[in-house]
Amino acid sequence: MIRLHQFAPAFGLPNASPFCMKLEVYLRLAGLPYEAVNIGDVLKAPKRKLPYIEDDGKIVADSGLIIDYLKSRYGDPLDGALSNEEKAVALAFQRLMEEHLYWAAVHTRWVPDAAWRATREAFFSSYPAPLRWILPYVGRRGLLAQLQGHGMGRHSAQEIHAMGCRDISAIADFLGDKPFMLGAQPTSLDATTYAFVANILWAPIDSPLREHARALPPLDAYCRRMKERCGI
Ligand SMILES: N[C@@H](CCC(=O)N[C@@H](CS)C(=O)NCC(=O)O)C(=O)O
């Protein structure tokens, strides 16, 4: 049985980490049985990030590499029939969400004081003292350093919001009135899209990104469709 190591659910979402949520949604859409280990211990993760999986003694980290591994081991029911052109578009959107929009969303959760209070409460309040006080401080400092390292954190809040909103518009424009990103059936791109869009739309973090996503009604309908399809 695949063991999925991830953070515990938070913010009323299956996972407040879009990468963990993406992988869990993928496992469900692909019909692969798994056991979720919601301990969220980043220090035990081989790359110090979650998710990672254990499968038959093999440990694989990084949601994208895990999906590649799962496809090679268990087949590719979601993407197997895609054309090279569709695969190229899927990869470009995946990178848009994971390497760009993600950092704009991280900024909305960890930087403004009001959002930070909600993030701290959701992610750290269940830890016993003194971890409850230390981890938020260490975690926030780490995330702010990552934002600087990526480069997103060097822009003004206004610039970051404008960039994130453009990404969200691109997703909505490409989705159009299709049921799923690449047509009538969900593919692995939908695991990514649902995870990243729901994490902006449905997390209780008031931000210009969420306002923008809310102003594009097909996105909420899409997330509901995905939720119904995968059950989380
Ligand atoms: N490329 C990785 C990214 C995973 C990632 O960024 N995970 C974040 C949570 S959303 C994490 O574990 N962060 C812990 C940290 O930075 O300390 C993947 O696709 O799995």
The ligand as a MOL file (V3000), in Angstrom:
LIG
                    3D

  0  0  0     0  0            999 V3000
M  V30 BEGIN CTAB
M  V30 COUNTS 20 19 0 0 0
M  V30 BEGIN ATOM
M  V30 1 N 8.3100 20.5940 -5.7190 0
M  V30 2 C 7.7350 20.0880 -4.4950 0
M  V30 3 C 7.2630 21.2360 -3.6460 0
M  V30 4 C 6.7050 20.7930 -2.3030 0
M  V30 5 C 6.5630 21.9530 -1.3300 0
M  V30 6 O 6.9140 23.1020 -1.6270 0
M  V30 7 N 6.0220 21.6500 -0.1670 0
M  V30 8 C 5.9000 22.6500 0.8630 0
M  V30 9 C 4.4650 22.7560 1.3480 0
M  V30 10 S 3.3980 23.4510 0.1400 0
M  V30 11 C 6.7350 22.2500 2.0640 0
M  V30 12 O 6.8280 21.0920 2.4140 0
M  V30 13 N 7.3430 23.2380 2.7030 0
M  V30 14 C 8.0670 23.0120 3.9250 0
M  V30 15 C 9.1720 23.9910 4.0660 0
M  V30 16 O 9.4610 24.7260 3.1180 0
M  V30 17 O 9.7680 23.9940 5.1350 0
M  V30 18 C 6.6070 19.1160 -4.8400 0
M  V30 19 O 6.0760 19.1820 -5.9620 0
M  V30 20 O 6.2800 18.2640 -4.0090 0
M  V30 END ATOM
M  V30 BEGIN BOND
M  V30 1 1 1 2
M  V30 2 1 2 3
M  V30 3 1 2 18
M  V30 4 1 3 4
M  V30 5 1 4 5
M  V30 6 2 5 6
M  V30 7 1 5 7
M  V30 8 1 7 8
M  V30 9 1 8 9
M  V30 10 1 8 11
M  V30 11 1 9 10
M  V30 12 2 11 12
M  V30 13 1 11 13
M  V30 14 1 13 14
M  V30 15 1 14 15
M  V30 16 2 15 16
M  V30 17 1 15 17
M  V30 18 2 18 19
M  V30 19 1 18 20
M  V30 END BOND
M  V30 END CTAB
M  END
